[in-house]
């Protein structure tokens, strides 16, 4: 008799669970005040991308702001403990050699400093020991390169230092002028 009661209890629990599950799947609430969900990164497969940068840091596609130099991977970002391109050495690059899965390409953005062949060679030689390809670029080009490689689902990382100065071009000036002129527009309602 105890066995039958146990089987009966299990059957009742299963039936309750199935009824609750089927009710939870139904969307019968159709009036105002529905619960909504906001997805921060709609392109979850794309991983992290760099939307913008300044002298102070970087803004990512999930609206996260990183102050100062950063080490960015496809789904993770870390503060990178360097002050300038002169601080880049074997010790500060060792982080990129220790992670798994092993990265294919490391993009190094050294701000707006001039890239010398000796400086590039030092970084390339160190990373070659770990069979990691390296691109040493200015930060602007490094951000674009990282985004491109990450969008292709490559195993990529970037070590980026914010530039000391910002370059202003005609497009930036035009956007500023348009935003100023729009602020003085009067709309008839």
C-alpha positions in Angstrom: 0.0 0.0 0.0 2.9 2.4 0.8 4.3 1.8 -2.7 0.9 2.8 -4.3 0.6 5.9 -2.1 4.2 6.9 -3.1 3.4 6.4 -6.8 0.2 8.4 -6.4 2.0 11.2 -4.7 4.6 11.4 -7.5 1.8 11.4 -10.1 0.1 14.3 -8.4 3.3 16.3 -8.1 4.1 15.7 -11.8 0.5 16.7 -12.8 0.8 19.9 -10.7 4.2 20.7 -12.2 2.8 20.2 -15.8 -0.2 22.3 -15.1 1.9 25.1 -13.6 4.4 24.9 -16.5 1.7 25.1 -19.2 0.0 28.1 -17.4 3.4 29.9 -17.2 3.9 29.5 -20.9 0.5 31.0 -21.8 0.5 34.7 -22.3 -3.1 35.6 -21.3 -2.3 39.0 -19.9 -2.8 41.4 -22.7 -3.6 44.8 -21.1 -1.4 47.8 -20.3 1.2 47.4 -17.7 2.9 44.4 -19.2 6.3 43.5 -17.8 9.0 44.3 -20.3 12.6 43.3 -20.5 15.4 45.5 -21.7 18.3 43.7 -23.3 21.5 45.7 -22.9 23.6 44.1 -25.7 21.2 43.0 -28.4 24.0 41.6 -30.5 25.2 39.1 -27.9 27.0 37.0 -30.4 29.1 40.0 -31.5 30.7 40.3 -28.0 32.2 43.6 -26.8 32.9 46.4 -29.3 34.4 49.8 -28.7 32.0 52.5 -29.6 34.2 55.5 -28.8 37.3 56.7 -27.0 38.6 59.9 -25.4 41.6 61.1 -23.5 40.0 59.6 -20.4 39.0 56.1 -21.6 36.6 54.1 -23.7 32.9 53.5 -24.1 31.8 50.0 -25.1 28.7 48.8 -27.0 27.0 47.8 -23.7 27.4 51.5 -22.5 30.1 50.5 -20.1 32.7 53.2 -19.6 36.3 52.2 -19.0 38.6 54.8 -17.5 42.2 54.7 -18.5 44.1 51.9 -20.3 42.2 48.6 -20.8 42.7 45.1 -21.9 39.7 44.0 -23.9 38.7 40.5 -25.0 35.7 39.3 -27.0 33.5 39.1 -23.8 35.6 40.6 -21.0 37.3 43.9 -20.3 40.0 44.6 -17.6 41.9 47.6 -16.5 45.4 47.4 -17.9 48.0 48.6 -15.4 50.2 50.9 -17.7 50.6 54.6 -17.6 51.9 55.1 -21.2 53.4 53.2 -24.1 56.8 53.3 -22.2 55.4 51.0 -19.6 54.6 48.2 -22.1 57.0 45.4 -21.5 57.2 41.6 -21.1 55.5 41.8 -17.7 52.5 43.9 -18.8 52.0 41.8 -21.9 52.2 38.5 -20.0 48.5 38.7 -19.3 47.7 38.0 -22.9 50.0 34.9 -23.0 48.4 33.3 -20.0 44.7 33.3 -20.9 42.7 30.4 -22.4 41.6 30.0 -25.1 44.9 31.3 -26.6 44.3 34.5 -28.6 45.1 34.6 -32.4 45.8 38.3 -32.6 46.8 41.0 -30.0 46.1 44.5 -31.1 48.1 47.1 -29.2 47.0 50.7 -29.3 49.6 53.1 -28.0 47.6 56.3 -27.9 48.8 59.0 -30.3 52.5 58.3 -29.9 54.7 57.6 -32.8 55.3 53.9 -33.4 59.0 53.2 -33.9 60.3 50.0 -35.5 62.4 49.2 -32.3 59.3 49.5 -30.1 57.2 47.3 -32.4 60.0 44.8 -32.7 60.2 44.5 -28.9 56.5 43.6 -28.6 56.4 41.4 -31.7 59.5 39.4 -30.5 57.9 38.8 -27.1 54.6 37.7 -28.4 56.2 35.5 -31.1 57.5 33.3 -28.3 53.9 32.4 -27.5 52.8 32.2 -31.2 50.5 35.2 -30.9 50.3 37.6 -33.8 50.6 41.3 -33.0 49.5 44.6 -34.5 51.0 47.7 -33.0 48.9 50.8 -34.0 47.6 54.1 -32.8 44.5 53.8 -30.6 42.1 55.0 -33.3 43.2 52.3 -35.7 43.5 49.7 -32.9 39.9 50.2 -31.9 38.7 49.7 -35.5 40.9 46.7 -36.0 39.7 45.1 -32.7 36.0 45.6 -33.6 36.5 44.2 -37.1 38.3 41.1 -35.9 35.9 40.5 -33.1 32.9 40.8 -35.4 34.5 38.1 -37.5 34.5 35.9 -34.4 38.3 35.7 -34.2 39.9 35.1 -30.9 41.3 38.6 -30.4 42.4 40.8 -27.6 43.4 44.5 -27.5 45.7 46.4 -25.2 44.6 50.0 -25.5 46.0 53.3 -24.1 43.8 56.4 -24.5 45.3 59.1 -26.6 46.7 62.3 -25.0 45.0 64.5 -27.6 41.9 64.2 -29.7 42.1 64.8 -33.4 39.2 66.9 -34.8 38.2 66.5 -38.4 35.7 68.2 -40.7 33.0 65.6 -39.9 33.2 66.3 -36.2 32.9 70.0 -36.8 29.9 69.5 -39.1 28.1 67.3 -36.5 28.8 69.9 -33.8 27.4 72.7 -36.1 24.3 70.6 -36.9 23.6 69.9 -33.2 23.9 73.6 -32.4 21.6 74.6 -35.2 19.0 72.0 -34.2 19.0 73.3 -30.6 17.6 76.6 -31.9 14.9 75.2 -34.1 11.3 75.9 -33.2 8.8 73.2 -34.0 5.1 74.0 -34.4 2.9 71.7 -32.4 
